Amino acid sequence: MAQAQLPLMNPQALPQQMIHHQPTSNFCPCTHGGGGGNRLARNLNRTVASSSTSATAAAGDGNQAAAASSTTAAAVDAESTSDSTDSSADAATAETVRFVDENKAERMAKAFRSLYETKQFADVDISVGQVNFAAHKNILAMSSPFFMAMFSHSLRESVSNQVTLSDMEPATFELVLSYIYTGSVNLSLDSVQCLLSAANLLQLPSLKAACAEYMRRHVTKANCLPVYFFARLHDCHALAQLARTVIGSSFQEVYTCWITLYCYC
């Protein structure tokens, strides 16, 4: 009797006992359509389906493992990038250092003094009375709001190299220039009152305050009255208050002093 013919498929996917199966009777399930043939076919189909399911499950497990591995790698890369960014930021912060030249102010003061003495690069002449003073517009403007307004607004002096200042003595303006270029000036009883008036006009508050303080130390019964009116005129409140206090505490003496002074005049 001929060997039973199995359905066409891959022999490697079948169990070995099925591949080498030998019929035990003369009955041919494929030829006669017996129940044994149907059962064999169902078994084969179940075997193939089981193998396909196992392969699909294995492939799914592999994909999940690959996805998990990819996610882990991405997390590691992100952490590495974050660490790298933090390290770069820390490095940038650590490399930022502010340098302050403590000798800069001293060198600038020496440079200004040199310009004041040599008149090098002077670009404006200040005429006071019959005397001309060579100066630098930028230095005058940066020191005095009065000159800043003069040189920056649409005034004749902003395009001219000649400036005239009236109601000021040449000796007084020379002291003002000395203060502007060097930051220092000599104060005396003979010049302090005119210098305070000039500082008030040119809007030099530090110089004005220094002059007022100098005058406060020299208020007497003989000069307290004119000092009081002078201080009120120039808004020197502390000086005016001190002069008024002296007047009030020694009014009779002050009165006598001024009567005597005017009588002799």
C-alpha positions in Angstrom: 0.0 0.0 0.0 1.3 3.5 -0.9 2.4 6.0 1.9 -0.2 8.6 3.0 0.2 12.0 1.3 0.5 14.9 3.9 -0.6 18.5 3.1 2.2 20.6 1.4 4.1 22.6 4.1 7.5 23.1 5.6 8.7 19.7 7.1 10.8 21.6 9.6 7.7 23.0 11.3 6.3 19.5 12.0 7.1 17.1 14.7 9.4 14.4 13.8 6.9 11.6 14.5 4.5 13.1 12.0 7.2 13.4 9.2 8.1 9.7 9.5 4.6 8.5 10.2 3.8 5.1 8.6 0.2 4.0 8.2 -0.7 0.9 10.2 -3.5 -0.2 8.0 -4.5 -0.4 4.4 -7.0 2.4 5.0 -6.0 5.7 3.2 -7.5 8.7 5.0 -6.7 11.1 2.1 -8.4 8.7 -0.4 -11.4 7.6 1.5 -12.0 10.8 3.6 -11.9 9.1 6.9 -11.9 10.8 10.3 -8.3 10.1 10.9 -7.3 12.3 8.0 -9.4 15.2 9.3 -7.9 14.9 12.7 -4.4 14.8 11.2 -5.1 18.0 9.2 -6.4 19.8 12.3 -3.4 18.8 14.3 -1.1 20.1 11.6 -3.0 23.4 11.5 -2.9 23.8 15.3 0.8 23.1 15.2 1.4 25.7 12.5 -0.8 28.3 14.3 1.0 27.6 17.6 4.4 28.0 16.0 3.2 31.3 14.3 1.9 32.6 17.7 5.1 31.8 19.4 7.1 33.5 16.7 4.8 36.6 17.0 5.1 36.7 20.8 8.9 36.3 20.6 9.0 39.2 18.0 6.8 41.3 20.3 9.0 40.6 23.3 12.0 41.5 21.2 10.3 44.8 20.1 9.4 45.7 23.7 13.0 44.9 24.8 14.3 47.1 22.0 11.9 49.9 22.8 12.9 49.7 26.5 16.5 49.7 25.6 16.0 52.7 23.3 14.1 54.6 26.1 16.9 53.8 28.6 19.5 55.0 26.1 17.6 58.2 25.4 17.3 58.9 29.2 21.0 58.3 29.6 21.7 60.6 26.7 19.4 63.3 28.1 21.0 63.0 31.5 24.4 63.2 29.9 23.4 66.3 27.9 21.9 67.9 31.0 25.1 67.2 33.0 27.1 68.6 30.1 25.0 71.7 30.0 25.2 72.2 33.7 29.0 71.7 33.6 29.2 74.2 30.7 27.1 76.8 32.6 29.2 76.3 35.8 32.4 76.7 33.7 31.0 79.9 32.1 30.0 81.3 35.5 33.4 80.3 37.0 35.2 82.1 34.1 33.3 85.4 34.5 35.5 87.7 36.6 35.0 91.4 37.0 38.2 93.4 37.0 38.3 96.8 38.7 41.3 99.0 38.1 41.8 100.7 41.5 44.4 103.0 40.0 42.2 104.2 37.1 40.9 107.3 39.0 44.3 108.4 40.0 45.6 108.1 36.4 42.6 110.0 35.1 43.2 112.8 37.6 46.8 113.0 36.4 45.7 113.1 32.8 43.2 115.9 33.5 45.8 117.9 35.4 48.2 117.5 32.4 45.5 118.8 30.0 44.9 121.7 32.3 48.5 122.7 32.4 49.5 122.0 28.8 46.1 123.0 27.1 46.7 120.2 24.6 43.6 119.4 22.5 41.8 122.5 23.8 38.8 123.2 21.6 37.1 126.2 23.3 38.1 129.6 24.6 36.3 131.0 27.7 36.3 134.7 27.7 36.0 136.2 31.2 36.5 139.9 31.4 39.6 140.6 29.3 41.1 137.2 29.9 40.7 134.1 27.7 41.0 130.6 29.1 41.6 127.6 26.8 39.6 124.6 27.8 38.0 121.3 26.6 34.3 121.1 25.9 33.9 117.5 26.9 35.6 118.0 30.3 33.6 121.2 31.0 30.3 119.4 30.0 31.0 116.3 32.1 31.8 118.4 35.2 29.1 121.1 34.9 25.4 120.8 33.9 25.6 124.5 33.0 28.2 123.8 30.3 26.5 120.5 29.3 23.3 122.5 28.4 25.4 125.2 26.7 27.3 122.8 24.4 24.5 120.2 23.7 21.5 122.4 23.0 20.9 124.6 19.9 22.8 127.5 21.3 25.5 129.6 19.5 28.1 128.2 21.9 27.4 124.6 20.8 28.9 125.3 17.3 31.3 128.0 18.3 34.8 127.8 19.8 34.2 131.0 21.8 32.2 131.4 25.0 31.8 134.6 27.1 31.0 134.6 30.8 29.9 137.9 32.3 29.5 138.8 36.0 32.5 136.8 37.0 36.1 137.8 37.7 38.9 136.2 35.8 40.6 135.2 39.1 37.4 133.4 40.2 37.0 131.5 37.0 40.6 130.4 37.2 39.8 128.8 40.5 36.8 127.2 39.0 38.9 125.7 36.2 41.4 124.4 38.7 38.7 122.7 40.6 37.1 121.2 37.4 40.4 119.7 36.1 42.1 118.7 39.3 39.3 118.3 41.9 41.0 120.7 44.3 41.1 124.4 44.9 42.5 126.9 47.5 39.8 128.6 49.6 40.4 131.9 51.4 38.4 134.7 53.0 39.2 136.9 50.0 37.9 134.6 47.4 35.4 132.2 49.0 32.3 134.4 48.6 32.9 135.0 44.8 33.8 131.4 44.3 30.6 130.2 46.0 28.6 132.5 43.6 30.4 131.0 40.6 29.8 127.5 41.8 26.1 128.3 42.2 25.9 129.7 38.7 27.8 126.8 37.0 26.0 124.2 39.1 28.9 122.7 40.9 27.3 121.5 44.2 30.4 120.0 45.8 32.4 123.2 45.4 29.4 125.3 46.6 29.0 123.1 49.7 32.8 123.4 50.4 32.6 127.1 50.2 29.6 127.3 52.4 31.2 125.1 55.0 34.3 127.3 54.9 32.2 130.4 55.5 30.3 128.7 58.4 33.6 128.3 60.2 34.3 132.0 59.9 31.0 133.6 60.8 31.5 136.3 63.4 29.4 139.1 65.1 31.0 141.5 62.7 30.0 139.7 59.5 27.0 137.6 60.4 24.5 140.1 59.0 25.8 140.3 55.4 26.6 136.5 55.5 23.0 135.9 56.4 21.6 137.7 53.4 24.3 136.3 51.1 23.4 132.7 52.3 19.7 133.3 51.7 20.4 134.6 48.2 22.3 131.5 47.3 20.1 128.9 49.1 22.8 128.0 51.6 20.3 127.1 54.4 22.8 125.8 57.0 25.0 128.9 56.6 21.9 131.2 56.8 20.7 129.5 60.0 24.1 129.8 61.7 24.3 133.5 60.8 20.8 134.1 62.1 21.6 132.3 65.3 24.6 134.6 65.8 22.5 137.6 65.1 19.8 136.6 67.6 22.2 135.7 70.4 24.2 138.9 70.1 21.8 141.4 68.5 22.9 144.4 70.6 26.6 143.8 69.7 25.8 143.2 66.1 23.7 146.3 65.9 26.4 148.4 67.6 29.0 147.0 65.3 27.0 147.9 62.1 26.0 151.3 63.4 29.7 152.1 64.1 30.7 150.7 60.7 28.1 152.8 58.8 29.0 155.9 60.8 32.6 155.7 59.9 31.7 155.1 56.3 
